Every structure is written in structure tokens, then in C-alpha cells.
Amino acid sequence: MKLPRGVTQEDARSFIQTLAEEEDLIIESVDVSGGETWISLKTQPSLLSWGEKINLRIDDDEIEIESKASSQIIDWGKPDDNVDLVTQRLKSDFGRRSNYV
């Protein structure tokens, strides 16, 4: 998804760190190199899941989000829910600060 005008990689990194705290996600790694930021998150295990990995790549123009189930055959749609959560929270937060829709 495109980052709105005026939102920097640092803004997006800060947002993801806040989101992780609020949603009880584990930040496994943050790598800032080559003009990009890579963030790896992990969800907590639940009754339906052993936890999922959420990987984000942020550059100056966009943020890519992917989520995969870890160590299970059926994912119960949780990876899609994770991508939707991050996307909707990004749109909500950045939408308040710009004309982003």
C-alpha cells in the first residue's frame, strides 16, 4: 500500500512499534538498511493458531505486508486477518494526519 504524502519510514516504523504494543505482537526483528526497513512480527498463540509471522517492508513510497501461519496445516484465515488489521490501522492513523484514503 502506498504511504501517504508526508509520512516517512520513521513514521511508519514508529506506528508499527506502537501497533505491536497495543495488539500484543512480538517484534522479532527490525532491519534498517539499503533505504528500506524490514520488520518481522509474531502473533501470540491462541486456540486457533500457533501464532503467525507478519513481515513488513517499508520504503519511502510504500509498505508491503504479508502474514503466514507458522507450524500448522490450517491457518483459519488468521494471516488475512493480520494483514487487514495492519492495513486498516495504518489507514485510520495516517488518514487522520493527511488526506490519505
N, C-alpha and C positions, 0 to 999 in steps of 0.2 A: 504494500500500500504506500502511496506517496505521502511523504511528510509535508505538512502544511508550510507555507512560506513563513520564514522566521523561526522555525523550530530546528534547533541544531541537534547534532548527535548527542551532545552533552545533555540537552533537554530530554531526549528520548531515553538515554541511559538512566538518568535520574528518575524518570517516570517509571521505568521497568523495575528499578530497585524499590520504589515506593509500592508499586503493584505487588511485587513479591512479598513484601512485609504484610500488606493488607490481606492478601489471598493465601497466606501461609505456604508460599512456594519457597523451595530451597534454591539459592543461587549456587550453581556448581562451578561456573567459571565466567569470567569477563576478560575478553582479549581485545585490546585496542591496538590495531596495527594496520599499516598499509591503507590508511584513510577509511577503515571500516571498524565497526565494533561488532564482536560476536559475543552473545550472551547465551549461556546454557542454564536452563531452569529445570527443576524436577518437582512434580506434584507429590503430595503426601499419599501414601497407600490408603485405600478405602475398601469398603465391602465389595465394590465392583472392579477394583483395579489395584495392581501392584504399584501404581504410580506411572506417570508419563513424563517423557522428556519434552521440553519446549525449547526449541532453538530459534534464536533471533539473530538476524544480520541487519545492521543499521549502517547506512552510508549517508552522504549529505542530502540525498533526494528521497530515499525510501527506507522502509523497514519490511523485511521478509520474516514471516512467522511460520514455523512448522512444528507439529507435535506428533509424537509417536508413542504408542504403548510400549512399555518395557516388560519383557519376560512373560507375555501372556498371549494366548491364541485369539481370544475375542476381545476387542477393545471397547465394546459397548458404546461407541460414539464419543468417548471421552476426549480423544485427541481433537476432534472437530469442535467440541465444546471449549477446549482450551484456547484454540485459535480464535473462536468467536469472542471469548472473554477478553483476550488481549486487544483484539481489534475494536470491539465496542468501547472498552475503557479508553483506548487511545483516541478514538473519535470523540468521545464525550469530553475528555480532559482537554485535548488540543482544540476542540470545537469552541470551548468557552474562551480560548485565548486568541482565536483568529477566525477567519471566515471559512474555515475548513468544514466540509460536509462529507 
